[in-house]
Amino acid sequence: MIKQLKLKDYILIDRLEANFDSGLNVITGETGAGKSILISAIDLAFSSRVSKEVIKTGADKATIELVIDNTKHDLKKLFDENGIDDYGSEIILTKEITQNGVRTRLNGTLINQEFLKEIKSLFLDIHSQHQTYVFMQPKYHISLLDSYAKDVYGNLLTEYKEEYKKYTDTLNLLEQAKNSADATENQIEFLKFQINEIEEASIKSTTEDEELNAELEVLANAEKLKELTGQSYWSINGDDGSILEALGKIKQNITKSASMDSKLEEIEQRYVDIIENLRDISSELRDYSQSLDNDEERLNEIQERLFLFDKLKRKYGGSLESVLLEYQKLTEELNGIEFSAQNIENLENEVKVLYSNLCSKASVISGHRKDYAKALSVYVQEKLEHLELPKSKFEIAVTEKELSQDGTDSVEFLISTNVSEDLKPLAKVASGGEISRVMLAIKSIFAQSDDIDTVIFDEIDTGISGRASQSVAEEIKELSKYHQIILITHQPIIASKADKHFYVRKSQEDETKVEVYVLTGENRVKALAELAGGDINEQSVDFARSLLSV
């Protein structure tokens, strides 16, 4: 549920903090006071598009923060997959609106609109005169029906959906196999030619060309390398006047000095080490120089292999790694073609078995759906009568369609609110007051199977009064047992049922401000009296007290 709403520099609000409770949260206030600002802020926190017009005049940015208490949904895996910190039951949703754009964070991590949409579907359901309510949309009707009857055929439906996925995957494999089988003999021969061309190259590694280029560089400069390293050897360790000969004489002097002063022994040792290292270097230079030959045969062999590699890289990619990857792809493609002819018959048989099983399961599911659709249609109609829509007719229509991921049924809610009209899709209901009551009736019935945490009604009392108000109030109170309800109302009867009553006031002194208060005691009595009679007088106060005493 929504535990807290914080606003900063939002429309007419400098700073605002509203703490909501479970159950029924009612918002009242004078017309034009800004009641819908709270609802719009909650809605915008979950919305993908937000206008910079919501930024308070003179401010750089507007901020909306929602603290959500999550006790129903296991989101750990979803959060882990998206790199979001898990704060346990608490979720913090923050939207920052600037002149340049909008950023949305969940527990401090930036999130995209698809993720935000998924979160909204779990936590929030908004109904206003300006929005399409989730229950109005036919695509949700089948899931609502299935959710309500999940204890009866839920497990069977889960099995069906798993098997349907297997069925579609097998169909895709069959399609691929058939496409592969259509390949011409020329295509097969060309694939074999390409595979053979790469195989004959016998590429040892993805870096073989680099290694050969390095060897080529040495062979091409063998004569010069032999000369340079040989000269270096003779300079270090030649017969006369070599470096080692000169260093040997110096060593004699250091050794004599060390015999006279022990402090020089360490220097002597270090000097000896230098001579030995230099002697090793000279030996390695001699061996390297003697090992070099003008191997024309090897030189030609490397050049020919590098030429082959260049040819392959031009045809199959810019590197030996690309050539080998292409070889793997070509091999798989050829294997698929050769396997497809044998595989098609097996796949066709598997598809037939899966389809037959799906049809059997879908038939059973369809039977359950039709039974529950009839029972629920009667139940909703009774709710509508209770909500002062006695001439209404309601039907959950279950019609046949082709096999799909949810079976062979199309489900749509149909209604007529006037005795002279035929049943029509729910979205065709015209009157705002009727829509609100129809939505309330449906929501009340599906409440116990619906996992959405918070339901918001923006002016659900539009177009109703008298007994209808009383019925709506009772139904909303009942619904608040299963969901957190936040609603704006002008009806004192509905407001009197609140578990928490918010009052919105607009003041216009130096500047226009919107402030929100939580009403208790006499302040609440006065607010209900004002709703009831427009003025606070003895009669309206008595009426308000009577509502609270019920």
N, C-alpha and C positions, 0 to 999 in steps of 0.2 A: 504494500500500500504506500501511498504518498505520505511521508511523515512530515516533511517540511518544504516550504517554498520560500526562497529568498530572491528578492529583486533589488537591483541597483540601477538607477538612472534609466528606468524603463517607463516610457510614455510620460505619465504625470507623477511618477513615483521616484523620490530620491533613494530611499531605502525602505524595504519592507520585509518582514519575516512573519510567515503564517505557519503555525504548527497544527496539522490536521490529526484527527484521531480515527480509530477504526469506527465502523458503524456509519451513522448519518451525519454529515457535515453540511449545514445549511448556510447559504450566503444571502443576506438581504440588504436593503438600502434603498434610498430614494432613486427614482428614475434619473438616469444620467450620472449617478454618483461614481460609476466605474466598476460595478460588480463584475462585469464580464472581463475586466482586465486580468483578474486572477485566473479565470478559466483559460483565457487566450494565452497567458504566460505559460501555463502547464502544457497546453497544446503545442505552443511554439517550441518548447523545450524538446519535444519529440518530432518536430517538423523538419523537413529537408530545406524548405524555402522560408526565409525570414527577411522581411523588408527592413532596411536601415532606418525607416521612418519610426520604428519603435524606440530609437535612441532619444532620450530626454533632451529637449532643447538646451544647448550649451554644454552638453557632455560629449566625451570622446567615444564612449562605448556604452552599451547596455549589457547587463549580465543577468541571466536566469539560472538559478541553481535549485535542483530538486534532490532531496534526500529520500530515498525509497527504502522501505523496509521489506526485504524479500524473505518470506517464510515458505513459499509454495514451490519455487522453481530451483532445480539444481543447475547452476550456471558455471560450475567449475571448469568443465571441459570447454565450454564456449569461450570463457574468459582466457583459459590457457592457450587456446588456438589463436586468439587475437592479441596476446601479450598484455592482458589487462590484469591489474592487481586485484586479488580477491580480498574484500574487506569483511568477509563473513556474510551476515544477513543484511548489511548496509550497502547500498549502491548510491553513489553521488554522480548525478548527471548535471553537467554545466554547459551552458551555451553562452558564448560571447559574441555579441554583434557589434561590429565596427563599421566605419564608413567604407572600408575596403573588402569586407567579407564576413563570413560567419565560421566560427570554430566550435565544434562540439566535442566534449571530453567525457569519458566514463571512467570514474575512479582515477582521474588525472591523465588518462591516455586518450589521444585523439582518435576518433572513430569515424567511419564513413557512413553514408546515408543508408546503405543496405543493412548494416549492423544496427543502426538506430531504429530502422523500421522493424527489425526482428525483436528488439527490446520492447518497442511500443506494443507490439502484438501480444506480449506476455503480461504487460502491466496496465494498459490503459485502453478504455473504451469511452469515446466521447460522443454524446448526442446533442446536437443543437439544430436550430432551424436552418443553419447555413451549411451543415455538413452531412455527408452521406453516412448514415449509421451502418455499422458492420452488419447488422441483421437485415438491412435493406438489400444487400447485395446477394444475388442468387448463388454465387460461387461458394458462399459460406453455409448455405442452408443444409447441404448434405452432411457437412462435418458437424453441424449443430445437432442434427438428428442422430448421427452416429455416436456423438459424445453422450447424448442423453441415454442411449440404449447400450452403452459400452459394456455393462455387466451381462448383457444377454448375448450379443454377438461380437463384442470387441476383440476377443482372442481370434475368432474365425476371420474377422476383417484384417487383423494383423498378419495372419498366415497368408491370406489372399494377396495382400500387398507385397509381401516378400516373394511369393510365387510369381506374381505379375512382373516384378522386376527381373526375375530369372527368365521369364517368358520373353520380355522385350530384349534382354541381352542375347538370348538364343536367336531371336529373329534377326538381330543385327549381325550376328555371326553367320547366319544363313545367307543374308544379303551379300555380305562380303565374299562368302564362298562362291555364290553364284556369279558375282562380278568377276572374281578371279577365274572362274571356269570359262568365262567368255573371252579370255585372253587368246590371241591368235598364236599359231605355231611360230610365226616370225618374232613375236614378242618374247616367247620362251627362249628361242635361239639367241636373241640379242642379249637377254639376261645371262644366259650361259656364257656367251662371248665375253661380257663385261666381268663376270666372276672369274673366269679363267685367266683373263688378262691381269687381274690383280693378284691372283694366286701364283702365277708364274713369276711375279716379281719377288716372291719370297721375302717380303719386308720383315726384318727382324725386330724392329722397334719403331716407335713414332719419332725417335731422334736419330735414326740411322743416317739420314742425309746430312745432319749437322756433324756427326762423327766422321763421315767420309770427307766432308769439306775440310775438316781440320787435318785429316791425314793427307789430303791432296796438297794442302798448303805446305806441309813438311816435305813431301816428295818433290814438289816443284822447286823448292829452295834447298835441296839436299847438298849440292856442291858448296853453296855459300855457307850453310850451317856447318859443314865439315871443316871448312877453312877457318871460320871464326872460333869454333870450339877447340880445334887443334892448336891454333895460335895461343888461345887462352891457357891451354894445358901447358905448353912449352914455356910460356911466360912465368907460370907458377912453379913448375917443377922440371925445368930444362937442365942441361948438363952444366953450363957455365952462366953465371950471372943471373940465376933465377931468383924469384922472390923467396922461395923456401930456403935457398942457400944464404941469402942476406939475413933472413929472419933467424937462421941457425946461429949465425955469428952474434947477433944481438942476444940470443938466448944464453950463450956462454957468459956474456957479461952480466946478465941478470942473475944467473945461477951463482957466479962468484960473489956478487953483491949480497945475495940472500944468505950465503954461508957466513957473511960477516954481520948481517943484521936480519934477524928472524922476521922482522916486520915486513920484509920484502917477499917472504915465502908465498903469501896469497897471490901477489902480483905475478910471481914466477909461475904458479899453477895456472892462473888465468891465461898467461902468455902461451904456455904449453898447449892449453886447450885450443887456443886460436890457431896455432900451427897445425894441430891434428885435424881441426875442421877444414883448414885450407888444403891439407894433404888429401882429405876425403873428397873435397870438391874437385881437385885436380884429377883424381882417379875417375870420378864420374864423368868429367868432361872428356877424358881420354877414351873411356868406354863408349860414350855417346858418339864421339867423332868417328871411331872405328866402326860403329854399327851402321853408319849411314852409307847407302849405296844408291846409285842412279838406277832405280828399279822401274824401267820404262814399261815393263809388262803390267806391273801393279798400277802404275799411273794411268795407263790406258783403261785398265779394268775399272778403276774408280770413276773415271770420266764417263765411261759408257753407262755405269750404274746410275750416276747422278743425272745423266740425260734421260734415262728411263723414268726415274723418279719425277723429274720435271714434267714429262709427258703425262704421267698419271695424275699429278697434282693439277695440271691444267684441265684435265677431264673430270676429275672427281673431287676437287676441292683444293684449297691453297696450301695444304700441309699433308704429311703422311698420316697424321691422326684422322683428318677428314677422309682420306682414301680408305683407311681401314673401317671407319664408321659406315662409309658408303658400301663397302664390301659386305658388312653385316646386314645392312638394309636390303641389298640386292639378293643376298642368300635367303633371307626371311621371305622376301616377295616370291622367289622361285619355289621355295618350299611350300608356301601357301597355295600357289597355283597347282603344284603337283599333288598336294594333299586334298585340295578342294573337291575334286571329282569323287573321291571316296567319302569325303566328309558330308557332302550335301545330303545324301540319303539318310545318314544318321541324324543330322540336324532337323531334317524335315519330319522324321518320326518323333523326335523329341518335342518339336513345336506342337505337333498334333496331340501328344499326351498332355503337355502342359495346358494347352487351350481347353481340352476336354475337362481337366481338373478345375481350371478356373471357372468355366461355365457352370459346373456343378456347385462350386462354392458360392459364386455370384447369385445363383438361383436361390440358395438358402438365405443368403444375406438380404436379397431383394424381398423375400417373403417376410422376414423380420421387419424390414424398413416399412413395408406397407402396413403391417399390423400396428407398429408404433406411430406411423403417420396418422392413421385413423384415430387412435386414442388421443394423441397430442392435439389433433385438430379440434376435437371436442373439448379438451382441457383448455386450450387457448380461447376458444369461443366463450366458455364459461367465465374466464378471466375478463374478457372484453365486456361481457354483460355486467360483471361486478364493477367495472370501470365506467359504467354509464354509456356503453355502446351496445344497447340491447338489440338493435337491428342488424348487427354485424354478422357476417358469415366468414369463417376462416377455414382454409383447407391447406394441408401439406400435400402437394401433388407429387406423386412418384411416377415417373414415366420411363419408358425403356429407351436405352441408347446402346451404342456399340460398346463392346468390352473395353474398359479403361482401368486406370489404376485404382479406382474406388468401386469398381463393379460394373453393372449394366443399368444403373439407375441415374436419372436426373431428378433432383429434388428442388422444388421451388415453393415458397410460401405465397399463397394467394389469399386475397381478402376483398370483401365488399363491406363498406360501412353504411350503405344505404340499401333499403329493401328493394328498390327498383333497379339496382345495378347488378351486373354479373360479377363473378369473381375475377379479379385482375391481379397481376404481380404486385407484391408489396410496395415496390418503388413507385407505383402509380397513385398511392394514397395522397390526396391533395391537402387536406386540412392539417395545419400544424398541430392543433390540439388532438386530432385523431392520431397522427403519427406518434406523438409522445405517448399516448395511452397504449397504442398497439405495441410500440417498442417495450414499454414497461411490462405489458402482459407477457410478451415473449421472453423478456429478460428474466422475469420472475420465475418462469417455469424452468428455464435452462440454467438457473443460477447455481444449483448444486453440482452440476456437471461442468460448469464453465470455470476455467482456471484463471481468467483475467482478474487481477487484483482490484482495480479501481474503475468505477463507472461514474462518469460525469454527465449530468443533465443540465443543460443551459436553458433555463426558463421552460421547464417541462409543463408548467401550468398554463401555457399560452392557449387561449381559447376555451378554458374550462372554468367552471364555478360551481357553487352549491354542492350537491351530493357527489358530483364527479370529483371535486376537490378532496372530499373526505375519503372517497374510494382510492384515489391516487395516493393520498397520504398514507393510508393503511398499507397499500401495496409496496410503496417505497420503503416503509419501515420494515416490512417483512424481508424485502430484498437486501436491506442493510445487514441482515444476519449473516449473509453469505459473501458480501462484497463491501468494500469501503465505498460509500456514496458521497459525492460532492455535488451539490446542486444549488442553482440560483432560483429563487421563487419570489412571487409577489403574493402568495396565498398564506394567510396566517395559520390555516389548518395544517398545511404541509410543514411550515416552519416550526410549528409547535412540537413536531415529532423529532426534532434534531437532538442528537447526542452532543453536538457542539454547534453553537450559533455564532456566525461571524457577521459583523455589521460594517458596511462600507460607507464612508462619508467623504464627500468632496468639499474642500474649503477653498475660497478664492479671496485671499487678502492681498499680500504683496505678490504672490504667485499662486497658480492653481496647484492644489495638492490632493492626493487621494490617500486616505488613511484607513486602516482596518483594525477593528476591535473585536474581542471575544466578549459576547454578552452573557451575563449571568444575573440571577436574582431579579431585582426591580428593573434593571436596565433591559432585560429581555422581555419582561412584561410590557414595558413601554413600547418596545420595538414591535411586538405582536399587536398591541393596541393600535399603533400607527398604521400597520398593514391592514388591520380590520376596518378602521373607520376614517383613515386619513388624518384625523385629529386625535390627540390623546385627551379623552374625557372619561368621566366615570363609567359610562356605558361600555366604551371600547376597552377600558382597563378590566372591567368585570368579565367581558367576553374573553379577553386574553388569559385571565386567570383560570377561567373555566376550561380553556383548551389545554392548559398545562396540567390541570388536575385530572384529566382523563387518563 
